[in-house]
């Protein structure tokens, strides 16, 4: 049993640092680890992930080889490689945030938004990313969070922050509307209306929790 001089607590297991203050533990008699070992998700699904990686490598290599043999079609293999990278970024994000569904959805919104803007930029910027993809991604993410929070019967305190952030993401479309960067308005307008409705619902039915969460986050 090791001992932390700062916290005045005994710590079992073979740890070098105190789990409370991260200070160096004084040496003592070794005991079995008190905390259970949590299996690593990549080890749990190692075969599936390895197969997916192998398939991705095969697709990438075949695409580049065919593109080199048939150069007149342009550098289309770069789009294949970019698509694979984008797919794996989304998969890794989903795996890392798998324990919190609502947080996972928000991370996917951010990842997909960044990816499509990058794609739009490197393909000549047609504005399709901010006109169509991002508004609909934000819109469906708000619907998904509302349905999931109801289906899993989450408490309002557990999901209100994610719903607020999702609604704020949707309101970003107001900037694109007033800057005239959009070629079509209705996707952004749908997203903005959904965001206002979502935030209004929170403010009307969960006003106390809503305001407390805002104050806590803004340190008011």
Backbone bond lengths (Angstrom), bond angles and torsions (degrees), N, CA, C in turn:
res aa  C-N    CA-C-N  psi(-1)  N-CA   C-N-CA  omega(-1)  CA-C   N-CA-C  phi
1 X - - - 1.457 - - 1.528 109.61 -
2 X 1.330 117.36 118.50 1.458 121.43 179.61 1.528 110.15 -88.74
3 X 1.340 115.06 166.67 1.466 119.60 -173.09 1.521 110.21 -134.75
4 X 1.368 114.84 138.97 1.465 121.36 177.00 1.525 108.16 -103.66
5 X 1.313 116.11 117.29 1.455 120.45 -178.37 1.531 112.30 -70.73
6 X 1.329 117.29 -27.36 1.468 120.84 -178.76 1.522 111.67 -75.95
7 X 1.333 116.29 -44.65 1.470 120.80 -176.42 1.528 112.57 -93.80
8 X 1.312 116.28 -11.70 1.466 120.89 -178.18 1.529 112.07 58.41
9 X 1.323 115.38 45.09 1.466 120.55 179.57 1.519 108.96 -130.77
10 X 1.315 115.70 154.64 1.445 121.87 174.70 1.521 109.15 -97.29
11 X 1.318 116.71 140.09 1.462 122.43 -176.00 1.516 108.26 -125.60
12 X 1.319 115.93 124.22 1.460 120.11 178.61 1.520 110.32 -86.90
13 X 1.326 115.50 169.05 1.453 120.12 -179.98 1.513 111.99 93.63
14 X 1.334 115.91 -170.56 1.455 121.85 -176.22 1.522 111.36 -108.15
15 X 1.329 116.45 33.15 1.458 121.48 -178.48 1.524 111.19 -73.10
16 X 1.341 115.88 149.68 1.458 121.67 174.99 1.524 111.74 -98.58
17 X 1.354 115.43 -25.67 1.457 120.35 -177.10 1.516 110.64 -119.70
18 X 1.317 116.28 149.76 1.466 122.13 177.56 1.525 109.42 -69.36
19 X 1.344 119.61 132.11 1.471 121.28 179.47 1.525 112.84 -68.51
20 X 1.328 117.76 -13.08 1.474 120.99 -179.34 1.517 112.44 -92.95
21 X 1.339 116.83 -53.18 1.466 120.76 -175.55 1.522 113.21 -110.12
22 X 1.323 117.37 -5.26 1.466 124.03 -178.43 1.523 112.71 64.79
23 X 1.347 116.65 15.92 1.457 120.38 176.33 1.516 111.83 -76.16
24 X 1.348 115.81 163.51 1.464 120.73 -179.75 1.522 109.26 -71.76
25 X 1.336 116.44 131.83 1.458 121.69 -179.70 1.521 110.79 -84.98
26 X 1.308 114.63 145.18 1.458 120.15 174.67 1.523 109.10 -74.07
27 X 1.326 117.79 142.84 1.470 120.39 -176.74 1.518 111.14 -65.55
28 X 1.315 114.93 151.16 1.457 121.02 178.38 1.508 109.89 -162.65
29 X 1.300 116.57 -167.78 1.461 121.79 -178.75 1.512 109.87 -74.27
30 X 1.315 117.69 134.15 1.470 122.55 -178.69 1.524 111.10 -74.18
31 X 1.321 115.56 136.74 1.471 122.49 172.67 1.514 108.68 -132.37
32 X 1.324 115.07 165.11 1.465 119.65 179.51 1.520 110.13 -61.71
33 X 1.345 114.80 149.42 1.460 121.05 179.67 1.513 110.30 -60.46
34 X 1.345 116.09 131.03 1.467 120.86 -177.24 1.508 112.30 -78.27
35 X 1.342 116.89 -27.09 1.463 120.24 -176.32 1.520 109.89 -94.76
36 X 1.325 117.93 137.92 1.469 120.01 -179.72 1.519 111.12 -68.88
37 X 1.316 115.96 148.95 1.455 120.82 176.24 1.523 109.55 -80.95
38 X 1.327 115.35 125.93 1.464 120.79 -179.56 1.524 107.99 -93.34
39 X 1.322 118.24 124.34 1.463 120.21 -178.03 1.522 111.61 -64.41
40 X 1.323 116.51 137.46 1.455 122.83 -179.88 1.516 108.55 -74.49
41 X 1.328 116.47 133.17 1.463 119.95 -173.54 1.523 111.81 -61.61
42 X 1.334 117.71 -34.23 1.452 119.91 -179.91 1.525 111.32 -69.20
43 X 1.337 116.43 -28.73 1.462 119.39 176.14 1.516 111.06 -77.96
44 X 1.349 115.88 -34.38 1.463 119.68 179.04 1.522 111.13 -62.21
45 X 1.319 116.00 -38.94 1.461 121.05 -176.47 1.527 110.58 -117.71
46 X 1.315 115.71 36.41 1.462 120.14 -173.35 1.526 112.44 -60.71
47 X 1.336 117.33 -41.50 1.468 120.18 -177.89 1.522 110.56 -64.09
48 X 1.337 116.29 -48.00 1.465 120.15 -179.53 1.521 111.32 -61.61
49 X 1.336 116.33 -44.13 1.466 120.09 -178.86 1.522 110.96 -66.06
50 X 1.336 116.43 -40.06 1.462 119.71 178.46 1.525 111.11 -63.78
51 X 1.333 116.44 -40.20 1.469 119.92 177.96 1.521 110.60 -63.66
52 X 1.332 116.61 -42.95 1.462 120.67 178.85 1.524 111.62 -63.65
53 X 1.334 116.67 -39.86 1.466 120.25 177.68 1.528 110.17 -64.11
54 X 1.340 116.55 -43.55 1.467 120.65 -179.91 1.529 110.59 -62.33
55 X 1.333 116.69 -44.03 1.470 120.19 178.63 1.523 110.46 -61.60
56 X 1.322 116.85 -40.87 1.459 120.94 179.22 1.524 111.03 -63.21
57 X 1.346 116.65 -42.61 1.465 121.21 178.73 1.528 110.27 -63.33
58 X 1.330 116.74 -42.34 1.471 120.62 179.90 1.521 110.27 -62.70
59 X 1.340 116.74 -46.67 1.468 120.62 179.85 1.527 110.45 -60.62
60 X 1.340 116.72 -43.67 1.460 120.75 -179.44 1.529 111.38 -62.92
61 X 1.333 116.28 -46.68 1.467 120.11 -177.84 1.529 111.69 -65.69
62 X 1.331 116.79 -45.10 1.470 120.85 179.74 1.525 110.56 -62.68
63 X 1.324 116.96 -41.89 1.470 120.74 -179.34 1.523 111.03 -62.93
64 X 1.322 116.90 -46.48 1.464 120.54 179.69 1.522 110.76 -64.65
65 X 1.350 117.30 -42.30 1.467 120.53 -179.56 1.519 111.51 -62.86
66 X 1.330 116.77 -45.50 1.469 120.60 179.47 1.519 110.28 -65.22
67 X 1.318 117.12 -39.05 1.463 121.02 179.64 1.530 111.14 -63.96
68 X 1.348 116.47 -37.72 1.463 119.95 178.42 1.529 111.02 -68.09
69 X 1.355 116.66 -38.80 1.458 120.44 179.32 1.527 111.86 -71.55
70 X 1.334 116.81 -28.20 1.463 121.46 -179.43 1.529 109.29 -123.66
71 X 1.321 117.26 71.27 1.471 120.66 -173.68 1.522 114.49 -71.51
72 X 1.326 118.41 -15.26 1.456 120.07 -176.84 1.530 112.98 -68.19
73 X 1.304 117.09 -18.77 1.464 119.81 -179.32 1.512 113.67 -80.32
74 X 1.334 117.61 0.01 1.459 120.38 -178.30 1.522 111.22 88.75
75 X 1.300 115.42 178.47 1.471 120.26 -177.55 1.525 111.04 -86.81
76 X 1.330 115.66 57.50 1.464 120.23 -177.21 1.535 112.03 -69.60
77 X 1.327 116.57 -21.60 1.465 119.16 179.95 1.535 111.30 -64.81
78 X 1.340 117.35 -25.93 1.461 120.45 177.76 1.532 110.84 -64.10
79 X 1.338 116.28 -33.07 1.461 120.14 176.86 1.527 110.61 -68.21
80 X 1.327 115.64 -37.32 1.464 119.71 177.20 1.525 110.40 -64.63
81 X 1.326 116.15 -45.93 1.459 120.15 178.72 1.523 111.33 -62.85
82 X 1.325 116.24 -42.56 1.465 120.22 177.72 1.515 112.08 -62.63
83 X 1.338 115.95 -38.60 1.454 120.02 178.11 1.516 112.08 -64.99
84 X 1.335 116.44 -40.15 1.464 120.29 178.44 1.531 111.24 -65.63
85 X 1.329 116.04 -42.43 1.470 119.70 178.31 1.524 110.51 -62.43
86 X 1.335 116.29 -44.11 1.467 120.81 178.94 1.520 111.27 -61.18
87 X 1.336 115.76 -42.62 1.462 120.59 179.79 1.522 110.97 -61.97
88 X 1.326 117.22 -43.77 1.462 120.45 -177.76 1.524 112.19 -70.74
89 X 1.317 117.25 -32.72 1.470 119.68 175.17 1.520 109.97 -62.07
90 X 1.333 116.25 -44.08 1.458 120.74 178.75 1.527 111.49 -65.67
91 X 1.336 117.25 -40.83 1.471 121.09 -179.81 1.525 111.03 -65.19
92 X 1.335 116.61 -45.00 1.464 120.41 -179.62 1.519 110.77 -63.49
93 X 1.325 116.70 -40.17 1.468 120.61 177.31 1.520 110.60 -62.22
94 X 1.337 116.54 -43.84 1.468 120.61 180.00 1.521 111.33 -63.43
95 X 1.332 117.24 -38.44 1.463 120.73 -179.73 1.527 110.88 -68.62
96 X 1.326 116.21 -44.40 1.468 120.27 -177.06 1.527 112.50 -66.70
97 X 1.331 117.68 -29.22 1.465 121.59 -177.79 1.528 111.43 -108.93
98 X 1.323 117.21 24.76 1.462 121.67 -173.39 1.520 113.11 -66.93
99 X 1.347 117.71 -24.58 1.465 120.67 -176.08 1.519 113.41 -77.95
100 X 1.319 117.28 -13.59 1.465 121.47 179.32 1.516 107.82 -130.04
101 X 1.332 116.04 102.21 1.463 120.77 -173.07 1.525 111.46 -62.89
102 X 1.326 116.75 -45.02 1.462 119.91 -176.79 1.527 111.14 -66.12
103 X 1.320 116.66 -41.98 1.468 119.78 177.07 1.531 110.08 -64.44
104 X 1.321 116.48 -37.44 1.462 121.32 178.27 1.526 110.42 -59.68
105 X 1.328 116.40 -42.94 1.459 120.56 179.38 1.524 110.75 -61.38
106 X 1.332 117.21 -44.67 1.464 120.87 179.74 1.527 111.21 -63.04
107 X 1.317 116.74 -42.50 1.461 120.00 178.34 1.524 110.78 -63.31
108 X 1.325 116.62 -38.91 1.461 119.60 178.13 1.524 111.45 -64.89
109 X 1.330 116.84 -36.59 1.470 120.47 177.13 1.527 109.86 -60.91
110 X 1.331 116.21 -46.06 1.465 120.58 -179.45 1.528 110.67 -64.86
111 X 1.330 116.42 -47.25 1.464 120.95 -177.71 1.520 111.11 -62.28
112 X 1.335 116.78 -47.77 1.461 120.53 -179.01 1.526 110.34 -64.04
113 X 1.337 117.38 -40.74 1.466 120.57 -179.91 1.521 111.22 -61.68
114 X 1.325 116.62 -45.58 1.471 120.49 179.68 1.528 110.57 -64.26
115 X 1.331 116.11 -43.15 1.466 119.96 -177.91 1.526 111.43 -63.07
116 X 1.335 117.25 -45.96 1.467 118.93 -176.55 1.528 111.34 -69.35
117 X 1.334 117.28 -32.85 1.469 119.29 176.12 1.527 110.27 -65.42
118 X 1.332 116.59 -41.37 1.469 120.44 177.50 1.524 110.50 -63.00
119 X 1.346 116.64 -44.19 1.459 120.58 177.71 1.525 111.00 -61.07
120 X 1.323 116.28 -44.77 1.462 121.11 -179.95 1.529 110.70 -61.40
121 X 1.333 116.02 -40.89 1.463 120.70 -178.32 1.526 111.59 -65.64
122 X 1.340 117.02 -45.83 1.457 120.63 -176.21 1.534 113.57 -80.19
123 X 1.313 117.13 -5.18 1.472 119.69 175.86 1.522 111.62 -108.84
124 X 1.324 116.33 20.11 1.462 119.21 174.49 1.508 115.97 100.79
125 X 1.294 118.56 4.97 1.467 126.31 178.50 1.542 113.08 48.16
126 X 1.316 114.23 90.11 1.457 121.54 174.57 1.517 111.96 -99.79
127 X 1.331 116.72 -8.42 1.455 121.13 178.75 1.519 114.83 83.53
128 X 1.338 117.27 5.79 1.475 119.58 -177.67 1.530 112.06 -66.70
129 X 1.333 116.02 -24.82 1.463 119.36 -178.35 1.525 111.82 -66.82
130 X 1.331 116.87 -48.13 1.467 120.36 -178.46 1.528 112.12 -86.18
131 X 1.326 116.85 -16.71 1.468 119.86 -179.27 1.516 111.74 -84.72
132 X 1.318 117.32 -42.25 1.459 120.84 -174.37 1.540 113.97 -116.70
133 X 1.331 116.91 -54.07 1.469 120.01 -169.05 1.521 112.03 -66.20
134 X 1.330 117.56 -55.51 1.467 120.51 -175.10 1.534 112.14 -61.97
135 X 1.349 119.37 -45.12 1.477 118.03 178.06 1.523 113.42 -58.82
136 X 1.337 116.39 -43.83 1.462 118.74 -178.28 1.525 111.75 -72.41
137 X 1.332 117.88 -33.62 1.462 120.46 175.72 1.525 109.99 -62.93
138 X 1.342 117.12 -45.36 1.466 120.97 178.18 1.530 111.08 -64.32
139 X 1.324 116.33 -41.16 1.464 120.82 -179.02 1.525 111.44 -62.45
140 X 1.326 116.36 -50.34 1.463 119.81 -178.55 1.526 111.95 -70.49
141 X 1.335 117.74 -27.31 1.468 119.73 176.61 1.525 110.39 -67.17
142 X 1.342 117.17 -38.48 1.466 120.29 177.63 1.528 111.03 -65.52
143 X 1.328 116.55 -41.57 1.458 120.17 177.09 1.530 110.30 -64.01
144 X 1.327 116.37 -43.51 1.467 120.71 -179.10 1.522 111.23 -62.26
145 X 1.336 117.08 -43.21 1.462 119.87 -179.81 1.522 111.44 -66.14
146 X 1.337 116.92 -38.55 1.458 120.41 178.87 1.525 111.17 -65.07
147 X 1.340 116.16 -43.68 1.465 120.80 -179.34 1.521 111.02 -67.68
148 X 1.342 116.86 -45.08 1.463 120.97 -177.73 1.519 111.33 -65.74
149 X 1.342 116.74 -43.06 1.468 119.53 179.54 1.524 111.22 -62.91
150 X 1.335 116.81 -32.69 1.465 120.45 177.33 1.526 111.25 -77.31
151 X 1.331 116.50 -39.82 1.452 121.35 -176.80 1.526 111.19 -67.30
152 X 1.333 115.91 -43.02 1.459 120.31 -179.34 1.527 112.71 -87.82
153 X 1.321 115.80 0.16 1.466 122.29 177.81 1.526 111.87 54.93
154 X 1.341 114.98 48.90 1.455 119.50 176.35 1.522 109.66 -69.27
155 X 1.326 116.01 147.66 1.449 119.91 172.31 1.528 108.89 -71.92
156 X 1.332 115.74 151.79 1.463 120.18 -178.08 1.520 111.46 -57.88
157 X 1.352 116.38 -36.57 1.463 120.09 -179.40 1.525 111.92 -64.02
158 X 1.340 116.42 -28.22 1.461 120.36 -175.88 1.523 113.14 -81.96
159 X 1.313 117.55 -24.03 1.466 119.29 -173.09 1.530 113.95 -118.93
160 X 1.339 117.45 -11.22 1.461 119.00 -172.64 1.527 112.23 -64.04
161 X 1.333 117.18 -37.07 1.464 120.00 -179.30 1.521 110.72 -61.83
162 X 1.334 117.27 -44.40 1.464 120.94 -177.75 1.525 110.90 -67.97
163 X 1.326 116.63 -37.09 1.464 119.72 178.31 1.531 110.45 -68.20
164 X 1.324 116.83 -37.21 1.471 120.52 177.14 1.530 110.13 -63.28
165 X 1.332 116.27 -47.45 1.469 119.90 -179.61 1.526 110.73 -63.36
166 X 1.345 116.54 -40.35 1.458 120.07 177.30 1.514 111.73 -61.25
167 X 1.331 116.44 -40.78 1.461 120.40 177.26 1.515 112.05 -66.26
168 X 1.338 116.99 -37.90 1.465 120.36 178.36 1.521 111.27 -66.85
169 X 1.335 117.20 -36.29 1.461 120.59 175.29 1.531 110.49 -58.68
170 X 1.333 115.13 -42.63 1.454 119.10 -179.42 1.517 112.87 -65.14
171 X 1.315 116.71 -33.92 1.471 120.60 -179.05 1.527 112.78 -71.73
172 X 1.325 116.97 -15.30 1.471 120.18 176.29 1.526 110.82 -60.20
173 X 1.342 116.02 -25.33 1.465 120.22 179.53 1.528 112.17 -61.00
174 X 1.321 117.52 -22.16 1.468 120.40 177.97 1.527 110.35 -59.56
175 X 1.329 116.39 -37.71 1.468 120.67 178.78 1.517 110.61 -61.41
176 X 1.346 116.43 -44.65 1.463 119.79 -179.45 1.525 111.62 -66.43
177 X 1.330 116.66 -35.16 1.467 120.38 179.81 1.523 110.63 -64.15
178 X 1.336 116.99 -47.69 1.463 120.32 -174.30 1.529 112.92 -80.31
179 X 1.313 117.81 -16.41 1.467 119.64 176.14 1.520 112.28 -87.87
180 X 1.322 116.74 -6.53 1.459 120.55 177.26 1.518 114.20 71.29
181 X 1.323 117.50 24.94 1.462 121.47 -178.75 1.526 112.93 -85.60
182 X 1.332 117.17 -7.49 1.458 120.93 -174.51 1.521 111.15 -96.35
183 X 1.320 116.05 140.01 1.462 120.68 176.49 1.525 111.06 -87.40
184 X 1.334 116.46 -26.69 1.467 122.61 177.43 1.527 107.45 -133.44
185 X 1.325 116.96 136.68 1.457 120.36 -173.10 1.526 114.60 -93.95
186 X 1.350 117.98 -30.03 1.463 118.62 -167.98 1.532 114.99 -61.62
187 X 1.356 121.30 -35.24 1.476 117.54 177.71 1.530 112.45 -62.04
188 X 1.338 116.52 -42.15 1.458 119.82 -179.91 1.519 111.25 -69.11
189 X 1.323 117.24 -37.63 1.467 120.36 179.09 1.527 110.55 -65.01
190 X 1.322 116.83 -40.76 1.466 120.48 176.61 1.529 110.28 -60.82
191 X 1.333 115.76 -44.09 1.464 120.83 -179.63 1.530 111.11 -64.47
192 X 1.329 117.09 -42.38 1.470 121.19 -179.69 1.519 110.83 -64.46
193 X 1.332 116.81 -44.75 1.464 120.51 179.16 1.522 110.54 -61.78
194 X 1.343 116.67 -43.64 1.473 120.55 178.95 1.528 110.74 -62.25
195 X 1.321 117.48 -38.53 1.467 121.01 179.37 1.523 110.80 -65.60
196 X 1.334 116.27 -44.18 1.463 120.39 179.84 1.524 110.51 -63.61
197 X 1.329 116.70 -42.28 1.464 121.01 178.77 1.526 110.44 -63.81
198 X 1.334 116.79 -43.47 1.465 120.85 -179.27 1.523 111.54 -63.23
199 X 1.334 117.15 -46.95 1.464 120.98 179.67 1.534 111.35 -67.57
200 X 1.340 116.12 -36.85 1.471 119.95 178.79 1.523 110.88 -65.71
201 X 1.329 116.04 -40.05 1.463 119.97 177.73 1.521 110.69 -59.98
202 X 1.335 116.24 -43.48 1.457 120.31 178.00 1.527 111.28 -63.12
203 X 1.325 115.89 -41.30 1.462 120.28 -177.03 1.529 111.37 -70.47
204 X 1.323 117.56 -33.56 1.470 121.70 -177.22 1.524 111.49 -79.65
205 X 1.346 116.43 -47.49 1.457 120.06 -173.26 1.534 113.62 -94.20
206 X 1.321 116.72 -20.91 1.471 120.12 179.85 1.526 109.45 -132.27
207 X 1.320 115.13 47.25 1.467 120.56 -173.70 1.515 112.11 -58.98
208 X 1.327 117.54 -46.34 1.455 121.03 -176.48 1.524 111.50 -63.22
209 X 1.327 116.51 -47.86 1.469 120.82 179.70 1.521 110.07 -66.09
210 X 1.328 116.08 -39.24 1.470 122.03 179.69 1.523 110.38 -58.98
211 X 1.326 116.90 -51.32 1.462 121.37 -177.43 1.530 111.28 -68.13
212 X 1.331 116.76 -38.54 1.464 119.69 178.21 1.522 111.22 -63.53
213 X 1.326 116.34 -39.13 1.458 120.30 179.56 1.522 110.74 -67.28
214 X 1.343 116.69 -41.13 1.462 120.49 178.13 1.529 110.21 -63.08
215 X 1.332 117.01 -45.01 1.466 120.48 -179.96 1.522 112.08 -64.25
216 X 1.347 114.61 -38.89 1.456 118.19 -178.89 1.513 111.18 -67.22
217 X 1.340 116.05 -40.78 1.454 119.77 -179.24 1.518 113.05 -71.78
218 X 1.336 116.41 -30.95 1.463 120.61 -179.97 1.528 111.41 -92.52
219 X 1.355 115.78 1.95 1.471 121.33 179.43 1.530 111.40 56.85
220 X 1.324 115.35 43.94 1.460 120.12 -178.91 1.535 110.41 -93.25
